[in-house]
Amino acid sequence: MFYGMLVPALSAIFIIIVGNKLLAGQVDRGSMAYLLTAPVRRLMVTLTQTLYFIGALVVTFGSMTVTSLLVNHYAEAGFAKKILVELNFGALAIAFAGIMFLASGVFNLSKLSLGTGGVLILAFILLAVIASFANYGISGLDDVQHLTIVSLFDYKDVMAQGDAWQGKLAILGGLGAVCFAGGNLAFNQKDLPL
């Protein structure tokens, strides 16, 4: 249950807050105008923000992996190290981060960025919660899980040491890459109210 709901929900909160502040938040506050008066190209600014965002996620999920491995070792929980590393890989967070970065790159106002990217991510989480009730015998909710990208984070297949999760993870990583590229492109080509 921890990897099914808690990890996506907690990472989504972090991603929504940080992602909104990267581009749209700086334009909204006026600090982007100050930054762009320096001899720095917009592309360099957006690439730096992209690397910062991905780096923050790598540090977050890296520390979560190390903590999981340490707790597993000292509590003698018996989980395979490989499974813990694969569970903490974090491609779902990269997809969420890409969606939020795209919204932050497209919109100049924080409220619009939050209202688009943040609401979309929260809708994905909410649909995943609703779909999880199908596991408890509530009929008619099986199809709801296909409406959210959270279903591509197949933690059950990872724990069963299957192979289906790798393709789904590649889809999430590709979605994140496309959204990050779209956010960079949108921000670099739009008119800024500076």
C-alpha positions in Angstrom: 0.0 0.0 0.0 2.9 2.3 0.7 4.2 2.2 -2.9 0.7 2.0 -4.3 -0.7 5.2 -2.9 1.5 7.0 -0.4 4.6 7.3 -2.5 2.7 8.8 -5.5 0.7 11.1 -3.3 3.7 12.4 -1.2 5.9 12.9 -4.3 3.0 14.7 -6.1 2.8 17.2 -3.2 6.5 17.9 -3.5 6.4 18.1 -7.3 3.4 20.4 -7.4 5.0 22.9 -5.0 8.5 22.9 -6.5 7.4 22.7 -10.1 5.1 25.7 -9.8 7.9 27.8 -8.4 10.4 27.0 -11.1 9.2 29.1 -14.1 5.6 30.4 -13.6 6.3 31.4 -10.0 9.4 33.4 -10.9 7.5 35.2 -13.7 4.6 35.8 -11.4 6.9 37.3 -8.7 9.0 39.3 -11.2 12.3 37.6 -10.3 12.4 36.2 -13.9 12.7 39.7 -15.2 15.7 40.3 -13.1 17.3 37.0 -14.1 16.8 37.6 -17.8 18.3 41.1 -17.7 21.6 39.4 -17.2 23.4 38.1 -20.3 21.7 34.7 -19.9 19.6 33.0 -22.6 16.2 31.7 -21.7 17.3 28.2 -22.8 20.0 28.2 -20.2 17.5 29.3 -17.5 15.0 26.5 -18.5 17.7 23.9 -18.8 19.1 24.8 -15.4 15.6 24.6 -13.9 15.0 21.2 -15.5 18.3 19.9 -14.2 17.5 21.2 -10.7 14.1 19.6 -10.7 15.3 16.2 -11.9 18.3 16.5 -9.5 15.9 17.2 -6.6 13.9 14.1 -7.5 17.1 12.0 -7.8 18.2 13.1 -4.4 14.8 12.5 -2.9 14.3 9.0 -4.3 18.0 8.2 -3.8 17.7 9.0 -0.1 14.4 7.1 0.1 16.2 4.1 -1.5 19.1 4.3 1.0 16.7 4.6 3.9 14.7 1.6 2.6 17.8 -0.5 2.3 19.0 0.4 5.8 15.7 -0.3 7.4 15.4 -3.5 5.5 18.9 -4.5 6.7 18.6 -3.5 10.4 15.0 -4.6 10.8 15.7 -7.8 9.0 12.5 -7.4 7.0 13.7 -9.8 4.3 13.0 -7.8 1.2 15.4 -8.3 -1.7 17.6 -5.3 -2.3 16.9 -5.4 -6.0 13.2 -5.1 -5.4 13.6 -2.1 -3.1 15.9 -0.3 -5.6 13.4 -1.0 -8.4 10.4 0.2 -6.3 12.2 3.5 -5.5 13.3 4.2 -9.1 10.8 7.1 -9.3 9.8 7.2 -13.0 6.3 8.1 -11.9 7.7 11.2 -10.2 9.6 12.1 -13.4 6.3 11.9 -15.3 4.5 14.0 -12.7 7.4 16.5 -12.7 7.3 16.8 -16.4 3.6 17.6 -16.4 4.1 20.2 -13.7 7.1 21.7 -15.6 5.1 21.9 -18.8 2.3 23.8 -17.0 4.9 26.1 -15.4 6.5 26.7 -18.8 3.2 27.4 -20.6 1.6 29.8 -18.1 2.9 33.0 -16.7 0.8 33.0 -13.6 1.3 30.6 -10.7 -2.5 30.1 -10.3 -2.9 29.0 -13.9 0.1 26.7 -13.6 -1.3 25.2 -10.4 -4.8 25.0 -11.8 -3.6 23.0 -14.8 -0.6 20.9 -13.8 -1.4 20.6 -10.2 -5.0 19.7 -10.7 -4.1 17.2 -13.4 -1.7 15.4 -11.1 -4.1 15.4 -8.2 -6.8 14.1 -10.6 -4.5 11.2 -11.5 -3.9 10.5 -7.8 -7.7 10.7 -7.0 -8.5 8.3 -9.9 -5.9 5.9 -8.6 -7.5 6.0 -5.2 -10.9 5.4 -6.6 -9.6 2.5 -8.8 -8.0 0.9 -5.8 -11.4 0.1 -4.4 -11.8 -2.4 -7.2 -9.3 -4.6 -5.3 -11.9 -4.8 -2.4 -14.7 -6.2 -4.5 -16.5 -3.0 -5.7 -17.5 -3.8 -9.2 -17.4 -1.3 -12.0 -14.2 0.4 -10.9 -11.8 -1.8 -12.9 -11.9 0.5 -15.9 -11.1 3.6 -13.8 -7.5 2.5 -13.3 -7.0 2.9 -17.1 -7.8 6.6 -16.8 -4.7 7.5 -14.7 -0.9 7.3 -15.4 -0.5 6.0 -11.8 -1.5 2.6 -13.0 1.7 2.5 -15.1 3.6 2.4 -11.8 3.2 -1.4 -11.5 4.6 -2.0 -8.0 2.9 -5.4 -7.8 4.7 -6.6 -10.8 8.0 -5.3 -9.4 7.4 -7.2 -6.1 6.5 -10.3 -8.1 9.8 -9.9 -10.0 8.0 -9.8 -13.3 9.0 -7.9 -16.5 5.8 -6.0 -17.4 6.8 -3.0 -15.2 9.8 -2.1 -17.3 7.8 -1.2 -20.4 5.3 0.8 -18.3 8.2 2.6 -16.6 9.7 3.4 -20.0 6.3 5.0 -21.0 6.3 7.1 -17.8 9.9 8.2 -18.4 9.1 9.0 -22.0 6.0 11.1 -20.9 8.2 13.0 -18.5 10.9 13.7 -21.1 8.3 14.9 -23.6 6.7 17.2 -21.0 10.0 18.6 -19.9 10.9 19.3 -23.6 7.5 20.9 -24.1 7.9 23.1 -21.1 11.3 24.2 -22.2 10.1 24.9 -25.8 6.9 26.7 -24.6 8.8 29.0 -22.2 11.5 29.8 -24.7 9.0 30.9 -27.4 6.4 32.7 -25.4 6.1 36.4 -24.7 6.9 37.2 -21.1 5.2 40.1 -19.2 8.5 41.6 -18.0 
